[in-house]
Amino acid sequence: MRADAAPPRALRRLTQLHAGLVLFGLGASAQLLAGLGNSPWDVLHQGLARTFGLTVGAWVFIVGALVLLAWIPLRERPGIGTISNVVVISIVVEIMLSAFGPAHGIVVRIALLVGGVLASGVAVGLYLGADLGPGPRDGLMTAFVKRGHSMRVVRTTIEVTVLLAGTLLGGTVGVGTLLFALAIGPLAHLTVPFFAVAPAPEPAPAPA
């Protein structure tokens, strides 16, 4: 029975991981299409696209890969969730921004913004709850925390640096940026425990 239980659990984790990554890409895309202010990392991605060309989706992939390279001197090991994070989110953003243009009408834009932030909060719970490896950006933060630095200081430093760089490059900053910054932490606090996959049961001791 225990041996048969392992594959369904692994399948659930993989399914939950990729559902979360797709949902995060949809949430990020909705916020980008709303045009009312992006998350700090998407301010950077959009700013890079506007300054150097390529698409926002392409820059999501490039920046994720570069951040992943920064794990090497920090001696962090990526999981399947880490690699999938780089690939899946960039593909979803690329598809959505290619298929849809910027939203018009303030009601539609606000709905996209709020829906995008809520979707991102649920998505974080899904892919982190699967426990198959953090995203490159999350892993960068936790790598510094493991070395004795305050999580609050590390997270704030990274987010502010990324936001300032993206703003200087022309990324969109607005009320959506503030909403994301204020909401994503509390949302993740609720959704990560809710979607956390229970650890596999310990094998029964062999009979004497």
Beta strands, then each sheet from edge to edge (+ up, - down):
end
